[in-house]
């Protein structure tokens, strides 16, 4: 049976996921009513209706009581995210007349927490759509499947494989449903705390809610055309930073702290590395802005602090434009975006866990070179000794993902520069591709509605493959192109 044939095994389980999403996506209709944007009711209603109808149709497919192959779960997850982007685009086209390709770009950028935008005029966009953009990022931050498993009434193999196929690795509860519920409790508390914190800056409730939704999701969409720079508030920027960092930390830390276990932010290896990277980035970027760009120390520190936190947490907020910086500074912040935040968080990028594992594996390999082949050199990770055969396999998988990240970034940059010739320097194009691939959203201005259609499609593909960490999309493509017994 080919992989597309295997899809019928899990299609029935996709139906409830889409129907749960339909309920959640009806929330922006309340915004349309509150702000009396009656002309947005029908365009916005198209989203929950489309999700519900499609989900109901999938549930009509007879369930096959067979164990779904991992490849089938990977294909299903890739398809769920693609469907979300296609349906999520409807209000932009029906509501404000955006070209449908631009709308799909905007929707994919929302669901994947990227933050790059093609909306022609943010300031004149209805609040219903602005909130829809924020809500997509909020849902996308924790994951579509991770959101819906919390609403499931059972925990079976299908839910487990869909959950793991989305790139979620949290296992602090006995089932994925229980884990999903705990994740959402944590997410809600962090979001509420973020809203309260941002309100302290004096920003209004509307702006505070939207900023908090995308900050904790490490997204980056803004309800203002100028973004965070619109508010010109150092206090607001300082208050956003801990919210972004909170979203980029492993959620299991919050769970263990809640359960009164002896754990702290600095007790987790990913968390320590994140704080170290942010500290290093602040020093380097601030120094570069003073010495290479000629910025005054106050401006340099303000931009260095905020932009480093935004880049390291894969949040698309920015209080400065990187295209005004020296090339070496742009490349440095590109490196921060590539690394990204923690596994088990809302952040994008390669993930700190992979960086940690890669560093430990290199050290382990070098140690083995300087001892006799008969000597067993233990491989330790997260305080545990991992058997050699297991370590070799996990290290190989880890390095494969990292290599694929860089290969796709390299190939995509070349394709984008061919598809859309531009006057932008090559480092700015690389920056933009990395921002899309690592679901960051910080922009030099290269991404715009004026891009060629082929380049827009390329960026949609990059955001999609980056959010699902490559493998599900590759399996999805293979499932379409060939039959595998």
N, C-alpha and C positions, 0 to 999 in steps of 0.2 A: 504493500500500500504506500502511495506517495504521501508527502507531507501535507499536501493540500487535502488529500483524502482523509488523513488523520484529523483534520480540522473538525470534522463532524463529531468526533469524540468529545471535544471540549466546547463546541459551539453553544450547547445548551447552558454551560456555565458562564458564557459571556453575556447571555441575555440578561440575567439579574444585575450584572455589573452595569450595563448600559441603562437599565431601568432605575437603579439607585442613583446613577449620575443625573438622570432626568429630573429627579426630585431636587437634588442640590442645585442644579442649574436654573431652577425656577426662582431662586432668591432675588436676582436682579429685577424681577417684575415688581417687587416691593419698592425698589428705588424709583422705578418708573412712576409708580403710584404716588410715593411721597413727594417727588419733585414735579408731579403732574406732567410728565413727558408721555402723553397719551399716544403720540405717534410712534413711540418705541415699544408699545406693548406687543403688537403683532410680530415685529421683527425679533424681539427678544423671546417671545413665546415659541418661535420656530425651533429653538434649541432643545428645550425639554420635550417638546412634541416629537422631534426627530429621534432623540435618544430613546424615548419610550416606545415608539413604533418599531424602531429597528431592534431594540431589545426584546420586544414581544415576539417579533418574527423569528428571532434566533431561538427563543424558548420553545417554539413550535417544532424545532428539529428534534426528532426522537433521541433520547439519551442512550448512548452506547456504554454499557457497563464494562468498559475496558480501561486498563491503565493507560492514561495519555502519555505518550513519549515526551521527553523533555523538549525536543524540537518543536512539538505541537504547542506546548505552553509558551515557548519563545515566540512562535509565530502569532499566537493569539494576543500576547501582550503588545507586540509591535503593531498589530492591526487595531487594537483598542485605542492606542495613542494616535494612530493615523485617523481613525474615525472621529476621535474627539476633536482633532484639529479641523477636519473637514466640516463637521457640524458646527463647531464653535465659531466658524467664520461667517455663518449665515447672517447674524445681526449687523455686521459691519457692511455687508453688501446691501441687505434689505433696508437697513436703517439710515445709512449716510452715503450709500452709492459707491462705496469703494470697489474697485475691480476685484473680482473673486479671488484671483491669485494673490493679490495684496492682502485680502482678508484671511486667506489660509496661512499666509506668512505670519500675520498678526496673531492668529489663533495658535499656531504652532509655537510661536515665541512666548505666548502666554502659558500654555499648558506645560511647556518644557522649562519654564522659569528663566527664560533667556533675557527678555527685556528689550531686544532690538525692535524698533517700531517703524511701520510704514504709514501710520495714520497721518493724513496731510495737515491737519490742524487740531492739535490737542485742545486748545483753548475753546474751540467752537464745537467740540464733540459732546453729545449729550451725556449727562452724568450716568445714565443707565449703562452706556457702553464703557465709560471709564471704570465704573465699578465692576463690570463684567471682565474687563482686562485684569483688574486686581484679583478678582475671585478666581479666575483661571490659574493665576500664578499661585494663589494660596492652596488650591486643590492640587495643582501640579507639584508643589513643593514636597508634599508628603507622599505623592504618588497616587495615580488613579486607582490602581488595584489595591494599594494599601488603604485607601479611603474606603473602598467598597467591602473589603473583607471584614472590616469592623462592624458592618451591618449584616453580615451573614449569620445564619443560625446554626451552621455546622462547620466543622473544620475537616475537610477531606483532602485527598491527594491533589485534586484539581486546584483548590485554593492555595495549597502550599506551593505547587509548582508555578502557578501564575504569580504569586507573591515573590518568590525567589527569582523568577525570570525578569521581573521589573528592576532587578538590581538591589532589592532589599535583603539584608543579611542579618537583621536583628533576630535574636532567638532568646530573649529574656523571659518568655512565657512558654508554656507547654504546647500551645497551638498558635497558628497564624491569626486566627480570629481574636484570641485573647491578646496577642501582641498588638494587633491592629487597634483594638479598643484602648489599650494603654497608650499607644502612640498618639491616638487622637485626644486623649485626656491631656497628655503633655502638651500637644500642639495648641489646644484651646487655651490652656493656662498661659503658655508663652505668648500667644497672640494677645490675650487680654492684658497681660503685663506690658507688652509692647505698646499697645494703644494708650494705656495709662501713662507710660513713661514719655511718649511723644507728646501727649497733651500738656505735659509740664513745660514744654517749650513755648506755649502760647499759641500754637497752631490750632485752627478750628477743628471741630469734631470730624467733619467730612474728610479733610486732608489727613488728619491723624489716623483715622481708620484705614484709609487706603495705603498710607505709608507703612503702617504696621503690618498690614496683610502681606505686602510684597517684601518687606524687610525680613520678617521671620521666615518667609518662604525663600529668601535669598533670590528674589526676582529682580525687580528694577524698573517696572513700569511706573509712570508718574501721572498725576492728574493735572500737571502743569507743563506747558511746552518747554520751559527752561529747566525742568527737573528740580532737583534739590536746590540748585543755584537760585531759583525763583524766590525762595524765602529769605536768602541772605542772612541766615541765622547760624552763628557758630554753635549756640546752645543746641539747636535742633540737630545739627550734624553730630555733635558729641553724644546726644541721646540716641541717635539712630545706630551708632557703632555697636553698643552692646546688644541691640536687637539683632543686627546682622550676625554677630559672632554667636549669639545664642542659637540661631538657626543653623549655623555651620558646625556646631559641636555634635558629637554622637548622642542621640536621644536616650540611649541606654544609661548614660550618666545621670540624667534627670530621674529616671526610673529607680536606679539604685539609691540615689540620694533621698528620694521620697520614701523608699523602704527602709531608711535609716541604716543602710549598709555603709561600711567605712570606705567611702570613695569620694574623691574630690576631682575638680577639673584638672588639677595638675597631677593627679594620680593616673590619668589616662594618657597613653602615649600619643594618640592623635591630637588630643587637646593641647598637650605640651608643645607639640610641633607647630600647631596652629598659632599659638601665642608667640612662639619664637620667630616664626615667619613674619607675623605682623610687626613685631618689634624690629626685625631686620629691615623690613620694607619701609617702615617709617623713617629710619635713619638714612637709608640709601636714597629714597626718593626726595626727602627733604634736602639732603646734601646736594643732589643733582640739580634740584630746582634753584638752589642758591648759587651754585658754582657754574652751572651750564646754561641756565635760563635767565639768570639775573633777578630772580624773584627776591623780595624782601623776606627776612627770616620768619615773620609772622605768617605771611601768605604761604610760604614754602611749607611750614610746619602744618598749617591748617589743611592744605591740599594733600600733603604727604600722609597725614594721619587718616583722613577720610578715604582717599583713593586707595591706600594700601588695604584698609579694612574691607572696602568694597571688592577689590580684586581678589584678595585671599579667601573671601567667603563666597565668591562667585555671585555677588549682588551687583546689579547694573546701575546703581546710583553713582552719580559723579558730581563733584563740585568744581571740576576743571575739565578742560578739553585736552586729551593726550596729543592731539595733532599740533599743539603749540609747544610740546616738550621736545627735548633732545632725543635723537634716535635711540641712544643707549638706555634712556629712562623708559621709553616706550617698550623696548625689548625686555627690560627688567620686569615691568608690570605685566607683560605678556607671560613671563615665566610664572608669576604668581597666579595668573588666571589658569594656566595649564595645570598646576598642582591642585588648586581648588580646596574644598573643605573636607570634612570627615565623612567616612562611610557611615551610613545610618543617620544621616542628617538630611537637610533639604538642599545642600550645596551640590554644585556640579564639579567638573574637572576630573582629573585622573583619580583623585581622592588621596588623602593623607595616608590611609592604611596601605595603599599600594606603594607609596613612596617609602614608608617605613619598612615594608616587607622587602622591597628592592634593595634598600640600604643594608638590611640585615643579611640578605642572601649574598650580596657581594662580599661582605665581610666574612661570611661563612665559607664561600668558595676560596677566598684567599687564604684563610686559615688552613683549609684542607690541602692546599698546595705545598705548605711548609712542614707537613708531617708525613709520616709513613702511611702507605695505603692501608696498612693493617690497623691504624689508629682510628677509632670512631670519634669524630668531632660532632658533638650534639648541636642541633639547630634549635634555638630557643625563640619562641614568639609568644607575646602576651603572657609571659611567665610560665609557659609550658614547654617541655621538650617534645619536639615533633619528630616522629620516626623518619629516617632518611628517605625512604621511598615516597612517603607522603609529602615531605618537604620538597623533594625534587619536582614532584608533580605540581604542587601549588606554586612554587617559584616559577616554573615554566609557564603556567597559565598567567601568572601575574605579569611576567615580562612580555608575554604575547600581547596582552591588553595594552600595555604601555607602548609597545612598538606599533600596534595598530593605530593608537591615538595619533602618534607623530606621523605615521604614514598617511593617514587620512587628512590630517592638517596640511601636510606637504602637497599631496595630490590635489586637494580642494583649492588651495591657494593658487596653484598653477591654472586650474580650470577656471576659477573665478576671474583671474586676470586676463584669460583669453576670451571669456564670455562677455566681460564688461571692461574693455580698456578704459583706463582712467588716468587722471593726472596725479592721483595720490601716490606717495612713495610706497615702495614695496613693503616696508615694515608696517605701514598703516593698514595695508590689505591683509597682511599676515595677522596683525592685531585683531582685525575684524573677524577673520575666519576662526581664530582661536576663541574669541568672545562668543561666537555662535556655537562652536564645537563643545566648549566647556560651559555652555549655558550661563554665561556671565551677563552680557548686555551692555557693558561699557563700550562706547563707540567713538570713533574718530570722525564720524560723519560720512564714511564711505557708503554705508547702507542707507538707502533713501528710496522714495517712490520712483525716482528717475532711473533706477537700475534696470538693466535688460531683464526681460522675463526669464530667460535661461539662468541668469545669475540669482534671481529670486528663488527659483526652484532649487538651485544648488544650496542656497542658505537654508531653505526648508528642510532639505535632506540632512544637512550638517547638524542642525538643531535637534532633529529627530534621532539621529544615530548617536549623538553625544549624550542625550538624556537617558537613553536606554543602554548606554555603555557598550555600543557596537554590536555585540554578538547577536542579540535578538533580531536586529535589522538585517544582518548578513544571512542568518538562517531564514528569515522571511523572504529575502531575495532568492536564495537557493531553492526554497520551496516553490517559488513561482517558475524559476528557470529550468528546473530539472526534476525528474522523478527519482526518488531514492527508496529502494526497497527496505 
